[in-house]
Amino acid sequence: MSSEDNLLPLIIEPEELAAHLDASELLIIDVPLKAESHAQGHVPGAVYLDHRRLLAGSGEVPNEVPSAEALSQLFSSLGLTRDTHVVAYDDEGGGWAGRLLWTLELLGHGRYSYLNGGIQAWRAAELPIATDTVTPNPSEYTAEFRHPEAAIDRHEIIERLEDADLAIWDARSRDEYLGHKGDNQRLGHIPGAVNFEWTRAMDPERQLRIRDYAELVTELDALGLTTDMDIVTHCQTHHRSGFTWLVGKALGLRMRGYAGSWKEWGNRDDTPIETS
């Protein structure tokens, strides 16, 4: 089914979601940074997802994408089917929700939306809050990486560092980007990467909703993050850059996520690094 057939647009407001809460094909997933956020109150009908299940959790790069088998188990436990429209949200402005939606994109499941501003925006709109535990009806979902181009690995990045049509959006803090701080063997940034910290795309005056699109386009354009570029986004673990991937997609940019992020890049001795 094409994106034009989706129940809801990519970015939705609380009132729009509230009007569709009874839709049978809707699966609302709360993937908060803090587990207690869900217990304290969530969108009615929302199921809880521990964000750690979006990461491989082991190996040299534990923040890598889980295996197809692990994702099959995860999404089956959530009751996902090919006809399901997922609405994701969190408690922090879109990092983990973005990582979830990026994972669905990898699997070729294009029926998804982001609740703009997450639970903060929902609460501010004074919409109903639930505190019950929702147990989803399990499905038999088979995860396949149907859209692998949504991701990029370090090998391809290294090969394309000189390409004029490749741009790298580093969503970490300025200090991490400049190599002043970090928990890695080597600090700095990928050569040629531009820094636009993930929180700069949020509006703190509007419950962390995505900022005005026109303003964002102007600022990103000045950094070379434009519609004619292939844009790779990353952070330390592809958590913060889950949100920047989502923002770029909402703005019509060609986005790819680097799941290894600086956790991988900064802990190797064969990856090029800049510190200024």
C-alpha positions as a printed NumPy array, in Angstrom:
array([[  0.   ,   0.   ,   0.   ],
       [  1.416,   3.402,  -0.914],
       [  2.064,   6.257,   1.488],
       [ -0.852,   8.098,  -0.107],
       [ -3.14 ,   5.443,   1.401],
       [ -1.881,   6.02 ,   4.922],
       [ -4.407,   6.662,   7.64 ],
       [ -2.447,   9.67 ,   8.91 ],
       [  0.352,  11.928,   7.625],
       [  3.956,  11.556,   8.735],
       [  3.762,  14.301,  11.371],
       [  0.496,  14.549,  13.29 ],
       [ -0.814,  16.794,  16.032],
       [ -2.461,  15.513,  19.223],
       [ -5.971,  16.522,  18.176],
       [ -5.586,  14.635,  14.897],
       [ -4.523,  11.473,  16.689],
       [ -7.326,  11.871,  19.241],
       [ -9.843,  11.808,  16.401],
       [ -8.533,   8.397,  15.239],
       [ -8.021,   6.559,  18.528],
       [-10.724,   4.036,  17.691],
       [ -9.295,   3.12 ,  14.284],
       [ -8.79 ,  -0.652,  14.189],
       [ -5.635,  -0.45 ,  12.054],
       [ -3.898,   1.948,  14.449],
       [ -1.015,   0.843,  16.687],
       [  0.205,   3.578,  19.042],
       [  3.669,   2.897,  20.473],
       [  5.113,   4.817,  23.401],
       [  8.909,   4.443,  23.385],
       [ 10.042,   6.77 ,  26.171],
       [ 13.53 ,   7.555,  27.397],
       [ 12.301,   6.963,  30.946],
       [ 10.079,   3.936,  31.544],
       [  8.219,   5.681,  34.347],
       [  6.889,   8.178,  31.823],
       [  4.558,   5.516,  30.429],
       [  3.358,   4.434,  33.854],
       [  2.645,   8.032,  34.828],
       [  0.33 ,   8.479,  31.869],
       [  0.14 ,   7.69 ,  28.17 ],
       [ -2.076,   8.122,  25.135],
       [ -5.098,   5.812,  25.542],
       [ -4.415,   2.494,  23.864],
       [ -0.669,   3.052,  23.553],
       [  1.604,   0.069,  24.099],
       [  4.941,   0.453,  25.851],
       [  8.195,  -0.317,  24.06 ],
       [ 11.521,  -0.498,  25.863],
       [ 13.812,   1.52 ,  23.588],
       [ 16.669,  -0.914,  24.212],
       [ 14.86 ,  -3.421,  22.001],
       [ 15.57 ,  -1.153,  19.031],
       [ 19.298,  -1.836,  19.46 ],
       [ 21.276,  -5.032,  18.867],
       [ 22.425,  -4.825,  22.487],
       [ 25.657,  -6.811,  22.094],
       [ 28.761,  -7.087,  19.962],
       [ 31.336,  -4.43 ,  19.139],
       [ 28.596,  -1.981,  18.184],
       [ 25.643,  -2.688,  20.525],
       [ 23.665,   0.206,  19.035],
       [ 23.525,  -1.491,  15.633],
       [ 20.235,  -2.64 ,  14.12 ],
       [ 18.905,  -5.868,  15.667],
       [ 18.763,  -8.962,  13.494],
       [ 15.746,  -9.691,  11.329],
       [ 14.889, -12.5  ,  13.73 ],
       [ 14.971, -10.176,  16.746],
       [ 12.86 ,  -7.576,  14.953],
       [ 10.397, -10.26 ,  13.896],
       [  9.957, -11.212,  17.54 ],
       [  9.71 ,  -7.592,  18.64 ],
       [  7.091,  -6.491,  16.149],
       [  5.13 ,  -9.73 ,  16.483],
       [  4.926,  -9.093,  20.228],
       [  3.587,  -5.603,  19.483],
       [  0.948,  -6.965,  17.127],
       [  2.286,  -5.341,  13.965],
       [  0.863,  -6.45 ,  10.624],
       [  1.435,  -5.195,   7.098],
       [ -1.836,  -3.256,   7.34 ],
       [ -1.027,  -1.587,  10.663],
       [ -0.506,   2.154,  10.837],
       [  2.001,   2.898,  13.594],
       [  1.988,   6.145,  15.554],
       [  5.157,   6.553,  17.6  ],
       [  5.917,   9.037,  20.328],
       [  8.177,   9.458,  23.35 ],
       [  8.867,  11.761,  26.283],
       [ 11.96 ,  13.561,  24.997],
       [ 11.158,  15.263,  21.72 ],
       [ 11.442,  12.438,  19.216],
       [ 14.763,  10.61 ,  19.576],
       [ 13.559,   7.113,  20.324],
       [ 10.333,   7.561,  18.375],
       [ 12.456,   8.544,  15.378],
       [ 14.686,   5.507,  15.818],
       [ 11.57 ,   3.306,  15.853],
       [ 10.179,   4.873,  12.675],
       [ 13.57 ,   4.618,  10.964],
       [ 13.59 ,   0.91 ,  11.827],
       [ 10.151,   0.52 ,  10.251],
       [ 11.447,   2.348,   7.167],
       [ 14.317,  -0.147,   6.946],
       [ 11.764,  -2.943,   6.979],
       [  9.715,  -1.305,   4.254],
       [  6.783,  -0.628,   6.585],
       [  5.851,   2.857,   5.409],
       [  2.584,   3.208,   7.294],
       [  3.728,   5.3  ,  10.221],
       [  3.416,   8.708,  11.871],
       [  5.081,  10.711,  14.625],
       [  3.029,  12.419,  17.309],
       [  4.527,  15.898,  17.179],
       [  5.836,  16.858,  20.611],
       [  5.087,  13.447,  22.098],
       [  3.455,  13.077,  25.479],
       [  4.23 ,  16.699,  26.432],
       [  2.151,  17.998,  23.55 ],
       [ -0.624,  15.488,  24.307],
       [ -0.777,  16.622,  27.939],
       [ -0.67 ,  20.306,  26.975],
       [ -3.678,  19.744,  24.717],
       [ -5.53 ,  18.433,  27.788],
       [ -6.469,  15.219,  26.033],
       [ -7.303,  12.004,  27.935],
       [ -4.447,  10.264,  29.732],
       [ -4.438,   6.545,  30.524],
       [ -2.419,   4.705,  33.164],
       [ -3.428,   1.134,  32.392],
       [ -1.114,  -1.451,  30.873],
       [ -2.105,  -2.26 ,  27.306],
       [ -1.349,  -5.819,  26.226],
       [ -1.219,  -6.009,  22.431],
       [ -2.632,  -8.901,  20.451],
       [  0.45 , -10.741,  19.132],
       [  0.875, -11.192,  15.403],
       [  3.158, -13.244,  13.194],
       [  5.273, -10.484,  11.69 ],
       [  8.247, -11.442,   9.546],
       [ 10.823,  -8.673,   9.438],
       [ 12.796,  -8.271,   6.225],
       [ 15.119,  -5.41 ,   5.353],
       [ 13.158,  -4.293,   2.32 ],
       [ 14.585,  -0.749,   2.28 ],
       [ 18.252,  -1.203,   3.266],
       [ 19.059,   2.124,   1.593],
       [ 17.56 ,   3.873,   4.635],
       [ 20.764,   2.879,   6.423],
       [ 24.438,   3.332,   5.608],
       [ 27.512,   1.675,   7.071],
       [ 30.99 ,   3.001,   7.738],
       [ 32.44 ,   1.332,   4.639],
       [ 30.131,   3.246,   2.296],
       [ 30.676,   6.491,   4.181],
       [ 34.454,   6.153,   3.853],
       [ 34.13 ,   5.341,   0.144],
       [ 31.946,   8.399,  -0.457],
       [ 33.644,  11.023,   1.713],
       [ 34.835,  12.875,  -1.391],
       [ 31.483,  12.662,  -3.195],
       [ 30.024,  16.079,  -3.926],
       [ 26.476,  14.814,  -3.376],
       [ 27.056,  13.357,   0.105],
       [ 26.412,  15.422,   3.242],
       [ 26.834,  14.278,   6.838],
       [ 24.594,  15.703,   9.576],
       [ 26.188,  15.247,  12.991],
       [ 23.395,  15.572,  15.55 ],
       [ 25.654,  15.536,  18.615],
       [ 26.55 ,  18.489,  20.817],
       [ 29.074,  21.059,  19.64 ],
       [ 31.606,  19.844,  22.216],
       [ 31.316,  16.265,  20.974],
       [ 31.642,  17.414,  17.37 ],
       [ 34.804,  19.427,  18.122],
       [ 36.343,  16.586,  20.101],
       [ 36.18 ,  18.361,  23.455],
       [ 34.157,  15.602,  25.103],
       [ 33.022,  12.043,  24.5  ],
       [ 33.312,   8.49 ,  25.746],
       [ 35.317,   7.043,  22.88 ],
       [ 38.881,   6.065,  22.067],
       [ 39.049,   8.937,  19.575],
       [ 37.126,  12.207,  19.598],
       [ 36.078,  14.594,  16.845],
       [ 33.87 ,  14.207,  13.787],
       [ 33.669,  12.58 ,  10.395],
       [ 35.577,  14.687,   7.825],
       [ 33.236,  17.152,   6.128],
       [ 30.376,  16.598,   8.574],
       [ 28.314,  19.597,   9.651],
       [ 26.981,  20.006,  13.162],
       [ 23.334,  20.783,  13.921],
       [ 22.508,  19.468,  17.377],
       [ 19.256,  17.538,  17.493],
       [ 17.589,  19.802,  20.066],
       [ 17.995,  22.773,  17.717],
       [ 15.246,  21.247,  15.572],
       [ 12.794,  21.293,  18.507],
       [ 10.648,  24.187,  19.689],
       [ 10.86 ,  24.388,  23.501],
       [  7.989,  26.88 ,  23.501],
       [  5.702,  24.332,  21.829],
       [  6.287,  21.17 ,  23.886],
       [  9.324,  20.123,  21.801],
       [  7.411,  19.988,  18.524],
       [  9.441,  20.188,  15.334],
       [ 10.344,  23.816,  14.693],
       [  8.914,  25.918,  11.895],
       [  9.739,  24.134,   8.649],
       [ 10.723,  27.255,   6.708],
       [ 13.173,  28.306,   9.406],
       [ 14.683,  24.837,   9.559],
       [ 15.055,  24.608,   5.786],
       [ 16.878,  27.956,   5.756],
       [ 19.266,  26.933,   8.528],
       [ 19.959,  23.474,   7.138],
       [ 20.388,  24.843,   3.628],
       [ 23.118,  27.167,   4.918],
       [ 24.963,  24.076,   6.154],
       [ 24.676,  22.293,   2.82 ],
       [ 21.9  ,  19.955,   3.945],
       [ 19.748,  20.416,   0.864],
       [ 17.252,  18.421,  -1.169],
       [ 19.83 ,  17.548,  -3.855],
       [ 22.132,  15.807,  -1.368],
       [ 22.258,  12.305,   0.055],
       [ 22.245,  13.122,   3.766],
       [ 23.683,  10.776,   6.363],
       [ 22.764,  11.544,   9.952],
       [ 24.321,  10.138,  13.111],
       [ 25.051,  10.876,  16.772],
       [ 26.685,   8.587,  19.341],
       [ 24.268,   5.666,  19.045],
       [ 21.705,   6.732,  16.392],
       [ 19.277,   7.766,  19.099],
       [ 19.44 ,  11.567,  18.847],
       [ 19.841,  11.184,  15.098],
       [ 16.66 ,   9.133,  15.032],
       [ 14.988,  12.506,  15.459],
       [ 17.136,  14.323,  12.894],
       [ 16.425,  11.548,  10.389],
       [ 12.714,  12.096,  11.027],
       [ 13.002,  15.879,  10.74 ],
       [ 14.894,  15.617,   7.481],
       [ 12.299,  13.221,   6.099],
       [  9.499,  15.604,   7.101],
       [ 11.33 ,  18.401,   5.253],
       [ 11.623,  16.324,   2.088],
       [ 15.352,  15.591,   2.37 ],
       [ 16.954,  12.321,   1.251],
       [ 17.921,  10.901,   4.627],
       [ 19.961,   7.868,   5.642],
       [ 20.79 ,   6.767,   9.169],
       [ 24.21 ,   5.587,  10.322],
       [ 23.345,   3.175,  13.117],
       [ 26.954,   2.587,  14.132],
       [ 27.34 ,   6.329,  14.717],
       [ 30.259,   7.643,  16.775],
       [ 30.129,   4.59 ,  19.021],
       [ 31.591,   2.705,  16.084],
       [ 33.474,   5.46 ,  14.233],
       [ 35.236,   6.848,  17.299],
       [ 36.347,   3.466,  18.627],
       [ 38.223,   2.305,  15.53 ],
       [ 41.719,   3.154,  14.331],
       [ 40.924,   2.985,  10.623],
       [ 38.273,   5.73 ,  10.408],
       [ 39.307,   9.282,   9.415],
       [ 38.557,  11.99 ,  11.973],
       [ 38.63 ,  15.797,  12.113],
       [ 38.708,  17.908,  15.266],
       [ 38.102,  21.416,  13.922]])
